[in-house]
Amino acid sequence: MAQIFHPRFTLILQLALLGTFSAIGIALLVYRVNIRSGPALSSPVEQPVAFSHKHHVRDDGIDCRYCHVSVETSAFAGIPPLSTCMTCHSQLFTKSPMLAQLVDAFRGTRPLRWNRVHKLPDFVFFNHSIHIAKGVGCVTCHGRIDEMPLTRRVVSLDMQWCLDCHRAPEKYLRPREHVFDMDWPAPTNQLEAGRMLKTANRIRSAVELTDCSICHR
């Protein structure tokens, strides 16, 4: 019976499979390293207008919800429409070169496209409103954004980071009235207080919170 494949075919196939799996493993490793400690965690994301949360929140005292109007009621926190920005800037700094693109966009001259700072993969479901309703503060995920002249990421938002919170939410919970309070100090008995808030806010068990269907729907 004639031999169909070359005697070395098996060896070549094994080497090809080994190379493929090695490449996949390296790609996953690089992805995890980039997600955890890449430039996005240390460098501000460039924007068409150099918007400063520090100036608007810390210096001017503007509440998060003034701009992110849907953060308490929907999955998406919401990006403020240009009309919100122009509520103030139709009167303040109207001739500033820094705001030229904002003014042009409001007048319909050209669009203004902000660059996403926090972007989860399409296969991940996240809802802002439920986290806020249960007592997770803005600072937990966004850091001290009120101290950022330019916005940057401070946490990886990878699967392990989210699971760490879902396994023990009591470490991060705060009273609902302090969810938007950037200066709220965690109590010395945070774990005890967090467990009480977990019960009061009817937060699911760790088993339920770490079920795949919670984040992947």
N, CA, C and O of each residue as an XYZ file, in Angstrom:
868
protein
N       0.843     -1.199      0.000
C       0.000      0.000      0.000
C       0.882      1.255      0.000
O       1.783      1.382      0.828
N       0.625      2.155     -0.908
C       1.465      3.331     -1.037
C       1.295      4.256      0.164
O       0.184      4.415      0.668
N       2.370      4.858      0.619
C       2.322      5.789      1.746
C       1.881      7.162      1.241
O       2.479      7.715      0.319
N       0.829      7.706      1.854
C       0.259      8.981      1.393
C       1.085     10.160      1.901
O       1.414     11.067      1.138
N       1.423     10.143      3.208
C       2.140     11.255      3.807
C       3.611     10.947      3.961
O       4.014      9.793      4.106
N       4.398     11.997      3.926
C       5.835     11.871      4.117
C       6.106     11.398      5.545
O       5.371     11.768      6.461
N       7.142     10.589      5.750
C       7.449     10.083      7.106
C       7.615     11.171      8.150
O       7.371     10.944      9.335
N       8.028     12.353      7.715
C       8.241     13.437      8.675
C       6.973     14.282      8.892
O       7.002     15.274      9.621
N       5.883     13.887      8.265
C       4.659     14.694      8.363
C       4.174     14.825      9.804
O       3.767     15.906     10.230
N       4.218     13.727     10.553
C       3.755     13.750     11.945
C       4.572     14.728     12.774
O       4.029     15.485     13.578
N       5.901     14.702     12.565
C       6.772     15.605     13.305
C       6.474     17.059     12.946
O       6.403     17.922     13.820
N       6.300     17.316     11.660
C       6.004     18.677     11.215
C       4.669     19.153     11.788
O       4.543     20.300     12.216
N       3.664     18.255     11.793
C       2.354     18.604     12.340
C       2.453     18.929     13.821
O       1.852     19.891     14.298
N       3.224     18.112     14.550
C       3.376     18.353     15.984
C       4.068     19.688     16.253
O       3.684     20.426     17.160
N       5.098     19.990     15.450
C       5.804     21.258     15.626
C       4.895     22.447     15.297
O       4.945     23.484     15.958
N       4.059     22.274     14.253
C       3.139     23.345     13.876
C       2.121     23.602     14.978
O       1.838     24.755     15.304
N       1.565     22.527     15.560
C       0.610     22.685     16.649
C       1.259     23.322     17.872
O       0.668     24.179     18.529
N       2.491     22.888     18.168
C       3.215     23.458     19.304
C       3.446     24.950     19.093
O       3.282     25.754     20.010
N       3.832     25.306     17.859
C       4.058     26.721     17.563
C       2.780     27.532     17.680
O       2.800     28.660     18.174
N       1.657     26.958     17.224
C       0.374     27.663     17.293
C      -0.044     27.920     18.727
O      -0.418     29.035     19.089
N       0.023     26.861     19.551
C      -0.373     27.013     20.956
C       0.570     27.956     21.698
O       0.137     28.709     22.570
N       1.853     27.919     21.356
C       2.812     28.821     21.991
C       2.498     30.268     21.637
O       2.562     31.152     22.492
N       2.157     30.506     20.368
C       1.820     31.860     19.927
C       0.580     32.370     20.644
O       0.524     33.528     21.058
N      -0.430     31.484     20.792
C      -1.655     31.875     21.503
C      -1.342     32.210     22.953
O      -1.846     33.192     23.499
N      -0.488     31.366     23.584
C      -0.122     31.607     24.972
C       0.616     32.924     25.152
O       0.355     33.664     26.101
N       1.536     33.214     24.243
C       2.290     34.469     24.315
C       1.369     35.657     24.103
O       1.492     36.675     24.785
N       0.437     35.527     23.150
C      -0.509     36.614     22.880
C      -1.372     36.909     24.103
O      -1.610     38.071     24.435
N      -1.841     35.849     24.776
C      -2.651     36.041     25.978
C      -1.846     36.695     27.086
O      -2.354     37.551     27.810
N      -0.570     36.286     27.218
C       0.293     36.870     28.242
C       0.526     38.348     27.978
O       0.452     39.169     28.892
N       0.809     38.685     26.724
C       1.022     40.084     26.358
C      -0.238     40.902     26.609
O      -0.169     42.036     27.083
N      -1.396     40.315     26.287
C      -2.663     41.006     26.506
C      -2.867     41.321     27.977
O      -3.243     42.438     28.332
N      -2.617     40.323     28.845
C      -2.816     40.528     30.273
C      -1.855     41.577     30.816
O      -2.235     42.396     31.653
N      -0.611     41.555     30.343
C       0.369     42.539     30.801
C      -0.044     43.933     30.362
O       0.045     44.885     31.137
N      -0.497     44.055     29.113
C      -0.908     45.362     28.610
C      -2.128     45.880     29.350
O      -2.219     47.072     29.644
N      -3.073     44.985     29.653
C      -4.285     45.397     30.356
C      -3.958     45.856     31.765
O      -4.509     46.847     32.243
N      -3.057     45.133     32.438
C      -2.766     45.423     33.843
C      -1.838     46.620     34.013
O      -2.027     47.425     34.925
N      -0.842     46.743     33.148
C       0.164     47.774     33.411
C       0.567     48.548     32.169
O       1.643     49.145     32.130
N      -0.274     48.544     31.168
C       0.049     49.232     29.936
C      -0.040     50.737     30.090
O      -0.388     51.235     31.160
N       0.275     51.473     29.011
C       0.276     52.931     29.056
C      -1.054     53.512     29.511
O      -1.088     54.595     30.095
N      -2.166     52.796     29.248
C      -3.481     53.331     29.608
C      -3.631     53.514     31.108
O      -4.460     54.309     31.551
N      -2.840     52.788     31.903
C      -2.952     52.902     33.352
C      -2.073     54.017     33.903
O      -2.195     54.367     35.077
N      -1.209     54.568     33.102
C      -0.308     55.584     33.615
C      -0.374     56.893     32.838
O       0.023     57.942     33.344
N      -0.876     56.828     31.610
C      -0.901     58.014     30.768
C      -2.334     58.464     30.508
O      -3.216     57.630     30.301
N      -2.575     59.766     30.518
C      -3.913     60.265     30.176
C      -4.265     59.916     28.738
O      -3.389     59.803     27.881
N      -5.541     59.749     28.488
C      -6.014     59.486     27.136
C      -6.191     60.823     26.418
O      -6.872     61.723     26.910
N      -5.575     60.931     25.265
C      -5.632     62.186     24.519
C      -7.054     62.465     24.042
O      -7.742     61.571     23.549
N      -7.482     63.708     24.194
C      -8.828     64.117     23.818
C      -8.777     65.337     22.905
O      -7.794     66.078     22.928
N      -9.813     65.558     22.103
C      -9.831     66.739     21.240
C      -9.859     68.041     22.039
O      -9.351     69.067     21.585
N     -10.458     67.992     23.238
C     -10.463     69.127     24.158
C      -9.892     68.637     25.480
O     -10.315     67.603     25.999
N      -8.949     69.363     26.017
C      -8.267     68.935     27.250
C      -9.171     69.159     28.456
O      -8.981     70.105     29.222
N     -10.146     68.286     28.613
C     -11.103     68.417     29.716
C     -10.451     68.007     31.026
O      -9.796     66.968     31.108
N     -10.635     68.827     32.042
C     -10.051     68.565     33.363
C     -11.137     68.282     34.392
O     -11.916     69.166     34.747
N     -11.179     67.029     34.870
C     -12.089     66.718     35.971
C     -11.671     67.465     37.233
O     -12.516     67.869     38.032
N     -10.386     67.645     37.406
C      -9.904     68.342     38.595
C     -10.491     69.756     38.654
O     -10.963     70.201     39.700
N     -10.455     70.438     37.539
C     -10.975     71.807     37.516
C     -12.486     71.830     37.744
O     -12.987     72.631     38.534
N     -13.206     70.952     37.053
C     -14.664     70.994     37.112
C     -15.214     70.403     38.416
O     -16.174     70.928     38.981
N     -14.614     69.330     38.885
C     -15.128     68.662     40.089
C     -14.513     69.232     41.362
O     -15.227     69.656     42.271
N     -13.187     69.238     41.420
C     -12.505     69.676     42.639
C     -12.587     71.194     42.811
O     -12.946     71.678     43.885
N     -12.257     71.938     41.769
C     -12.201     73.399     41.907
C     -13.591     74.040     41.870
O     -13.893     74.924     42.673
N     -14.438     73.588     40.929
C     -15.747     74.224     40.762
C     -16.877     73.514     41.494
O     -17.981     74.047     41.601
N     -16.603     72.301     42.002
C     -17.614     71.606     42.802
C     -18.782     71.041     42.018
O     -19.872     70.887     42.571
N     -18.585     70.725     40.739
C     -19.671     70.167     39.928
C     -19.850     68.686     40.253
O     -18.888     67.918     40.231
N     -21.066     68.299     40.550
C     -21.389     66.908     40.882
C     -21.286     66.026     39.638
O     -21.603     66.459     38.530
N     -20.840     64.786     39.835
C     -20.697     63.843     38.721
C     -21.972     63.756     37.887
O     -21.919     63.677     36.660
N     -23.113     63.772     38.564
C     -24.393     63.553     37.905
C     -24.850     64.722     37.035
O     -25.770     64.579     36.229
N     -24.214     65.863     37.197
C     -24.579     67.002     36.341
C     -24.230     66.693     34.882
O     -24.969     67.064     33.971
N     -23.106     66.014     34.668
C     -22.688     65.658     33.311
C     -23.086     64.226     32.953
O     -23.547     63.961     31.843
N     -22.905     63.318     33.892
C     -23.221     61.911     33.644
C     -24.632     61.629     34.173
O     -24.815     60.978     35.201
N     -25.600     62.132     33.448
C     -26.973     62.172     33.956
C     -27.633     60.803     34.083
O     -28.558     60.646     34.880
N     -27.188     59.823     33.331
C     -27.856     58.518     33.338
C     -27.150     57.490     34.211
O     -27.527     56.319     34.217
N     -26.131     57.918     34.945
C     -25.315     56.958     35.683
C     -26.098     56.202     36.756
O     -25.734     55.076     37.098
N     -27.164     56.797     37.291
C     -27.954     56.148     38.336
C     -29.105     55.309     37.792
O     -29.746     54.566     38.534
N     -29.359     55.432     36.512
C     -30.559     54.778     35.974
C     -30.299     53.841     34.806
O     -31.214     53.138     34.378
N     -29.108     53.808     34.290
C     -28.855     52.951     33.129
C     -27.470     52.328     33.204
O     -26.676     52.654     34.086
N     -27.192     51.429     32.271
C     -25.895     50.761     32.235
C     -24.783     51.742     31.884
O     -23.663     51.623     32.381
N     -25.089     52.693     31.043
C     -24.097     53.642     30.549
C     -24.158     54.928     31.359
O     -25.237     55.469     31.600
N     -23.001     55.414     31.775
C     -22.974     56.636     32.586
C     -23.405     57.855     31.794
O     -23.917     58.820     32.361
N     -23.202     57.815     30.499
C     -23.611     58.930     29.649
C     -22.521     59.957     29.459
O     -21.829     60.329     30.406
N     -22.371     60.413     28.225
C     -21.456     61.505     27.913
C     -22.299     62.762     27.758
O     -23.290     62.744     27.029
N     -21.936     63.841     28.416
C     -22.785     65.032     28.368
C     -22.904     65.589     26.955
O     -21.915     65.631     26.223
N     -24.098     66.016     26.564
C     -24.247     66.660     25.262
C     -23.522     68.001     25.270
O     -23.241     68.563     26.329
N     -23.228     68.496     24.094
C     -22.508     69.767     23.994
C     -23.281     70.906     24.651
O     -22.687     71.869     25.136
N     -24.602     70.792     24.665
C     -25.415     71.838     25.296
C     -25.122     71.953     26.786
O     -25.219     73.039     27.359
N     -24.761     70.830     27.419
C     -24.396     70.873     28.843
C     -23.121     71.674     29.031
O     -23.026     72.516     29.925
N     -22.146     71.405     28.181
C     -20.880     72.148     28.261
C     -21.108     73.635     28.019
O     -20.530     74.487     28.694
N     -21.966     73.928     27.037
C     -22.180     75.324     26.655
C     -23.073     76.080     27.641
O     -23.203     77.301     27.551
N     -23.681     75.368     28.570
C     -24.421     76.061     29.627
C     -23.507     77.063     30.324
O     -23.908     78.182     30.643
N     -22.276     76.633     30.551
C     -21.287     77.527     31.170
C     -20.440     78.251     30.121
O     -20.190     79.452     30.218
N     -20.010     77.488     29.123
C     -19.010     78.045     28.211
C     -19.581     78.928     27.115
O     -18.836     79.404     26.258
N     -20.871     79.153     27.127
C     -21.424     80.212     26.278
C     -21.138     81.575     26.910
O     -21.261     82.618     26.266
N     -20.750     81.535     28.199
C     -20.444     82.765     28.925
C     -18.984     82.823     29.388
O     -18.402     83.903     29.498
N     -18.407     81.661     29.654
C     -17.053     81.607     30.209
C     -16.044     81.090     29.196
O     -16.279     80.081     28.530
N     -14.921     81.788     29.085
C     -13.815     81.374     28.215
C     -14.270     81.132     26.772
O     -13.793     80.207     26.114
N     -15.163     81.941     26.300
C     -15.732     81.736     24.965
C     -14.713     81.914     23.850
O     -14.886     81.357     22.766
N     -13.659     82.676     24.093
C     -12.644     82.926     23.070
C     -11.385     82.073     23.268
O     -10.393     82.257     22.562
N     -11.426     81.153     24.213
C     -10.250     80.344     24.498
C      -9.942     79.394     23.343
O     -10.828     78.655     22.914
N      -8.715     79.393     22.828
C      -8.341     78.457     21.759
C      -8.548     77.001     22.171
O      -8.835     76.147     21.332
N      -8.402     76.722     23.462
C      -8.555     75.353     23.956
C      -9.975     74.834     23.711
O     -10.182     73.636     23.523
N     -10.945     75.746     23.716
C     -12.344     75.349     23.561
C     -12.865     75.540     22.140
O     -14.065     75.411     21.895
N     -11.978     75.844     21.213
C     -12.407     76.135     19.845
C     -13.163     74.964     19.219
O     -14.192     75.167     18.575
N     -12.663     73.745     19.403
C     -13.334     72.578     18.820
C     -14.709     72.362     19.456
O     -15.654     71.958     18.779
N     -14.812     72.630     20.743
C     -16.097     72.497     21.430
C     -17.122     73.481     20.860
O     -18.256     73.105     20.564
N     -16.717     74.722     20.712
C     -17.613     75.751     20.196
C     -17.997     75.451     18.748
O     -19.157     75.600     18.361
N     -17.012     75.026     17.950
C     -17.292     74.700     16.549
C     -18.289     73.545     16.443
O     -19.197     73.559     15.612
N     -18.096     72.556     17.298
C     -18.998     71.399     17.271
C     -20.411     71.813     17.677
O     -21.388     71.348     17.090
N     -20.519     72.673     18.664
C     -21.834     73.123     19.113
C     -22.545     73.921     18.011
O     -23.768     73.869     17.881
N     -21.773     74.639     17.243
C     -22.345     75.429     16.145
C     -22.613     74.578     14.905
O     -23.188     75.059     13.928
N     -22.196     73.317     14.948
C     -22.427     72.422     13.827
C     -21.383     72.492     12.752
O     -21.572     71.951     11.663
N     -20.267     73.158     13.042
C     -19.206     73.291     12.041
C     -18.494     71.977     11.802
O     -18.217     71.606     10.661
N     -18.196     71.269     12.895
C     -17.530     69.975     12.792
C     -17.846     69.148     14.037
O     -18.070     69.706     15.111
N     -17.865     67.834     13.899
C     -18.215     66.987     15.048
C     -17.083     66.930     16.071
O     -15.917     67.169     15.755
N     -17.461     66.610     17.291
C     -16.484     66.434     18.360
C     -16.569     64.991     18.836
O     -17.611     64.553     19.324
N     -15.496     64.269     18.697
C     -15.490     62.851     19.071
C     -14.512     62.625     20.227
O     -13.297     62.745     20.072
N     -15.079     62.294     21.385
C     -14.247     61.986     22.547
C     -13.673     60.586     22.412
O     -14.299     59.714     21.809
N     -12.507     60.365     22.957
C     -11.878     59.044     22.962
C     -12.215     58.318     24.256
O     -12.102     58.881     25.345
N     -12.627     57.073     24.127
C     -13.013     56.291     25.308
C     -11.817     56.082     26.233
O     -10.717     55.765     25.779
N     -12.039     56.260     27.515
C     -11.010     56.002     28.522
C     -11.188     54.596     29.081
O     -10.214     53.859     29.241
N     -12.423     54.227     29.378
C     -12.738     52.899     29.898
C     -13.571     52.160     28.855
O     -14.696     52.557     28.550
N     -13.019     51.103     28.325
C     -13.724     50.337     27.295
C     -13.590     48.850     27.595
O     -12.489     48.299     27.585
N     -14.717     48.213     27.861
C     -14.741     46.779     28.106
C     -14.999     46.044     26.795
O     -15.586     46.609     25.873
N     -14.562     44.786     26.706
C     -14.858     44.005     25.489
C     -16.359     43.871     25.279
O     -17.141     43.979     26.223
N     -16.752     43.635     24.037
C     -18.172     43.534     23.708
C     -18.871     42.380     24.420
O     -20.088     42.407     24.605
N     -18.099     41.361     24.820
C     -18.714     40.201     25.458
C     -18.895     40.385     26.969
O     -19.320     39.461     27.662
N     -18.574     41.574     27.475
C     -18.714     41.850     28.909
C     -19.889     42.807     29.126
O     -19.972     43.863     28.499
N     -20.783     42.418     30.019
C     -21.914     43.275     30.373
C     -21.596     43.998     31.678
O     -21.215     43.375     32.670
N     -21.754     45.308     31.664
C     -21.536     46.100     32.878
C     -22.648     47.130     33.001
O     -23.043     47.754     32.016
N     -23.145     47.299     34.212
C     -24.231     48.240     34.454
C     -23.839     49.202     35.574
O     -23.648     48.790     36.718
N     -23.722     50.481     35.235
C     -23.362     51.471     36.246
C     -24.411     51.567     37.349
O     -24.074     51.634     38.531
N     -25.671     51.574     36.961
C     -26.735     51.868     37.924
C     -26.799     50.863     39.064
O     -27.032     51.249     40.209
N     -26.596     49.583     38.773
C     -26.702     48.582     39.831
C     -25.559     48.709     40.826
O     -25.753     48.492     42.022
N     -24.374     49.057     40.349
C     -23.236     49.229     41.249
C     -23.448     50.420     42.177
O     -23.140     50.358     43.367
N     -23.975     51.500     41.619
C     -24.234     52.687     42.430
C     -25.342     52.411     43.443
O     -25.250     52.825     44.599
N     -26.393     51.709     43.004
C     -27.508     51.395     43.898
C     -27.078     50.519     45.062
O     -27.669     50.582     46.140
N     -26.057     49.706     44.852
C     -25.593     48.800     45.905
C     -24.511     49.413     46.791
O     -24.115     48.806     47.786
N     -24.026     50.610     46.444
C     -23.074     51.282     47.317
C     -21.628     51.216     46.884
O     -20.730     51.289     47.723
N     -21.380     51.079     45.590
C     -19.999     51.103     45.082
C     -19.698     52.523     44.620
O     -20.368     53.045     43.729
N     -18.702     53.140     45.218
C     -18.378     54.527     44.905
C     -17.657     54.692     43.582
O     -17.006     53.765     43.100
N     -17.775     55.861     43.002
C     -17.076     56.167     41.750
C     -15.568     55.934     41.889
O     -14.918     55.448     40.963
N     -15.027     56.284     43.051
C     -13.589     56.189     43.283
C     -13.084     54.751     43.150
O     -11.942     54.529     42.748
N     -13.927     53.781     43.483
C     -13.503     52.386     43.457
C     -12.991     51.979     42.080
O     -11.990     51.271     41.974
N     -13.667     52.418     41.037
C     -13.271     52.042     39.674
C     -12.506     53.143     38.950
O     -11.622     52.865     38.140
N     -12.849     54.390     39.245
C     -12.264     55.506     38.495
C     -11.142     56.212     39.239
O     -10.492     57.095     38.679
N     -10.903     55.837     40.495
C      -9.862     56.510     41.263
C     -10.261     57.934     41.611
O     -11.419     58.325     41.462
N      -9.289     58.696     42.075
C      -9.559     60.087     42.444
C      -9.605     60.945     41.183
O      -8.706     61.737     40.902
N     -10.679     60.755     40.446
C     -10.829     61.465     39.179
C     -10.942     62.968     39.400
O     -10.673     63.756     38.494
N     -11.341     63.361     40.608
C     -11.430     64.784     40.925
C     -10.062     65.427     41.074
O      -9.958     66.646     41.218
N      -9.012     64.617     41.041
C      -7.650     65.135     41.139
C      -6.886     64.978     39.818
O      -5.674     65.190     39.772
N      -7.588     64.611     38.759
C      -6.944     64.374     37.460
C      -7.136     65.576     36.534
O      -8.261     65.861     36.123
N      -6.058     66.281     36.203
C      -6.162     67.339     35.203
C      -6.590     66.778     33.841
O      -7.336     67.418     33.100
N      -6.105     65.575     33.526
C      -6.507     64.857     32.322
C      -6.872     63.435     32.736
O      -6.211     62.853     33.596
N      -7.896     62.884     32.143
C      -8.458     61.617     32.598
C      -7.614     60.426     32.147
O      -7.177     60.351     30.999
N      -7.398     59.504     33.075
C      -6.669     58.276     32.788
C      -7.294     57.131     33.563
O      -8.074     57.345     34.491
N      -6.948     55.924     33.176
C      -7.402     54.748     33.912
C      -6.474     54.491     35.089
O      -5.271     54.742     35.013
N      -7.044     53.988     36.176
C      -6.233     53.677     37.355
C      -6.302     52.208     37.733
O      -5.503     51.745     38.547
N      -7.240     51.465     37.158
C      -7.348     50.027     37.420
C      -7.446     49.292     36.090
O      -7.788     49.885     35.067
N      -7.145     48.004     36.112
C      -7.080     47.233     34.874
C      -8.453     46.956     34.259
O      -8.592     46.891     33.037
N      -9.473     46.793     35.125
C     -10.809     46.386     34.682
C     -10.800     45.020     34.012
O     -11.715     44.692     33.257
N      -9.777     44.225     34.281
C      -9.767     42.877     33.717
C     -10.630     41.949     34.575
O     -11.127     42.347     35.629
N     -10.797     40.739     34.123
C     -11.727     39.813     34.759
C     -11.347     39.540     36.215
O     -12.217     39.500     37.085
N     -10.059     39.354     36.484
C      -9.631     39.049     37.843
C      -9.913     40.210     38.782
O     -10.290     40.004     39.936
N      -9.731     41.436     38.288
C      -9.983     42.615     39.118
C     -11.452     42.676     39.501
O     -11.780     42.947     40.656
N     -12.336     42.428     38.548
C     -13.770     42.452     38.831
C     -14.163     41.320     39.794
O     -14.971     41.524     40.700
N     -13.592     40.146     39.594
C     -13.909     39.006     40.453
C     -13.464     39.237     41.891
O     -14.130     38.791     42.825
N     -12.361     39.918     42.073
C     -11.895     40.211     43.432
C     -12.958     40.976     44.209
O     -13.151     40.744     45.402
N     -13.643     41.887     43.531
C     -14.709     42.663     44.181
C     -15.963     41.821     44.350
O     -16.615     41.885     45.392
N     -16.303     41.045     43.357
C     -17.520     40.233     43.428
C     -17.407     39.129     44.480
O     -18.418     38.683     45.023
N     -16.194     38.692     44.767
C     -16.011     37.670     45.801
C     -16.132     38.259     47.202
O     -16.545     37.570     48.135
N     -15.774     39.527     47.349
C     -15.825     40.161     48.676
C     -16.213     41.632     48.541
O     -15.389     42.508     48.802
N     -17.448     41.918     48.138
C     -17.862     43.312     47.936
C     -17.823     44.147     49.205
O     -17.745     45.374     49.141
N     -17.879     43.485     50.367
C     -17.877     44.237     51.620
C     -16.621     45.094     51.791
O     -16.627     46.049     52.568
N     -15.552     44.764     51.076
C     -14.318     45.543     51.172
C     -14.456     46.910     50.515
O     -13.657     47.808     50.781
N     -15.460     47.077     49.662
C     -15.554     48.306     48.868
C     -16.851     49.092     49.073
O     -16.955     50.232     48.619
N     -17.825     48.508     49.739
C     -19.127     49.167     49.866
C     -19.068     50.392     50.777
O     -18.283     50.459     51.723
N     -19.920     51.344     50.457
C     -20.056     52.555     51.265
C     -21.529     52.938     51.312
O     -22.304     52.455     50.487
N     -21.945     53.792     52.251
C     -23.341     54.235     52.279
C     -23.711     54.896     50.952
O     -22.886     55.581     50.348
N     -24.932     54.695     50.505
C     -25.345     55.212     49.197
C     -25.189     56.725     49.085
O     -24.883     57.248     48.014
N     -25.403     57.422     50.200
C     -25.303     58.883     50.142
C     -23.868     59.367     49.932
O     -23.639     60.556     49.714
N     -22.907     58.451     49.997
C     -21.505     58.831     49.805
C     -20.904     58.229     48.535
O     -19.691     58.280     48.335
N     -21.747     57.663     47.685
C     -21.247     57.035     46.456
C     -20.484     58.036     45.593
O     -19.471     57.687     44.987
N     -20.969     59.287     45.534
C     -20.337     60.299     44.683
C     -19.381     61.205     45.471
O     -18.870     62.194     44.946
N     -19.155     60.852     46.725
C     -18.283     61.656     47.590
C     -16.841     61.198     47.403
O     -16.464     60.112     47.844
N     -16.046     62.024     46.756
C     -14.653     61.663     46.480
C     -13.789     61.634     47.743
O     -12.770     60.945     47.787
N     -14.195     62.371     48.751
C     -13.373     62.485     49.969
C     -13.822     61.547     51.090
O     -13.284     61.599     52.196
N     -14.807     60.690     50.807
C     -15.322     59.821     51.869
C     -14.237     58.868     52.360
O     -13.666     58.117     51.569
N     -13.947     58.892     53.674
C     -12.913     57.995     54.205
C     -13.526     56.657     54.639
O     -14.524     56.631     55.360
N     -12.940     55.577     54.208
C     -13.429     54.265     54.632
C     -13.235     54.118     56.142
O     -12.190     54.510     56.663
N     -14.209     53.568     56.848
C     -14.079     53.414     58.304
C     -13.031     52.361     58.658
O     -12.676     51.520     57.833
N     -12.554     52.420     59.868
C     -11.547     51.445     60.305
C     -12.130     50.035     60.341
O     -11.399     49.053     60.206
N     -13.435     49.937     60.522
C     -14.108     48.627     60.540
C     -14.822     48.375     59.202
O     -15.971     47.935     59.177
N     -14.135     48.657     58.108
C     -14.752     48.579     56.790
C     -15.394     47.220     56.519
O     -16.498     47.162     55.977
N     -14.731     46.140     56.883
C     -15.276     44.810     56.603
C     -16.599     44.587     57.333
O     -17.556     44.063     56.763
N     -16.638     44.989     58.594
C     -17.872     44.836     59.371
C     -18.977     45.725     58.818
O     -20.110     45.281     58.636
N     -18.639     46.983     58.551
C     -19.623     47.912     57.996
C     -20.064     47.459     56.610
O     -21.235     47.574     56.247
N     -19.109     46.946     55.846
C     -19.428     46.479     54.504
C     -20.379     45.294     54.518
O     -21.268     45.199     53.672
N     -20.199     44.398     55.465
C     -21.109     43.244     55.569
C     -22.526     43.698     55.910
O     -23.500     43.139     55.406
N     -22.636     44.710     56.763
C     -23.953     45.230     57.112
C     -24.615     45.876     55.890
O     -25.814     45.709     55.665
N     -23.826     46.612     55.106
C     -24.360     47.240     53.895
C     -24.727     46.175     52.861
O     -25.705     46.316     52.127
N     -23.945     45.134     52.817
C     -24.229     44.038     51.881
C     -25.592     43.422     52.179
O     -26.363     43.122     51.268
N     -25.873     43.240     53.454
C     -27.177     42.694     53.857
C     -28.290     43.700     53.604
O     -29.336     43.358     53.052
N     -28.056     44.945     54.012
C     -29.078     45.978     53.866
C     -29.429     46.237     52.403
O     -30.585     46.508     52.077
N     -28.442     46.153     51.531
C     -28.668     46.434     50.111
C     -29.012     45.179     49.301
O     -29.117     45.223     48.075
N     -29.184     44.064     50.014
C     -29.602     42.807     49.393
C     -28.682     42.390     48.247
O     -29.122     42.071     47.142
N     -27.403     42.407     48.556
C     -26.413     42.003     47.558
C     -26.288     40.488     47.553
O     -26.276     39.859     48.611
N     -26.196     39.914     46.393
C     -26.155     38.467     46.252
C     -24.917     37.857     46.902
O     -23.974     38.562     47.260
N     -24.939     36.551     47.042
C     -23.803     35.840     47.619
C     -22.640     35.819     46.626
O     -22.830     36.080     45.438
N     -21.440     35.508     47.116
C     -20.261     35.450     46.259
C     -20.426     34.403     45.168
O     -19.942     34.579     44.050
N     -21.113     33.307     45.498
C     -21.344     32.259     44.503
C     -22.161     32.795     43.337
O     -21.859     32.525     42.175
N     -23.196     33.556     43.662
C     -24.046     34.129     42.608
C     -23.326     35.232     41.838
O     -23.447     35.326     40.617
N     -22.578     36.065     42.557
C     -21.899     37.182     41.917
C     -20.757     36.753     41.013
O     -20.338     37.511     40.138
N     -20.253     35.549     41.215
C     -19.156     35.067     40.364
C     -19.644     34.094     39.296
O     -18.839     33.474     38.601
N     -20.948     33.962     39.167
C     -21.493     33.142     38.091
C     -21.217     33.824     36.756
O     -21.297     35.047     36.647
N     -20.895     33.033     35.751
C     -20.538     33.572     34.441
C     -21.613     34.491     33.873
O     -21.307     35.487     33.218
N     -22.878     34.148     34.128
C     -23.971     34.909     33.516
C     -24.109     36.336     34.064
O     -24.801     37.162     33.468
N     -23.461     36.626     35.185
C     -23.522     37.965     35.745
C     -22.900     38.988     34.787
O     -23.447     40.072     34.582
N     -21.777     38.638     34.220
C     -21.052     39.566     33.336
C     -21.077     39.178     31.871
O     -20.791     40.007     31.007
N     -21.416     37.927     31.576
C     -21.422     37.458     30.189
C     -22.839     37.000     29.832
O     -23.272     35.917     30.225
N     -23.557     37.849     29.076
C     -24.953     37.583     28.772
C     -25.191     37.509     27.265
O     -26.321     37.289     26.829
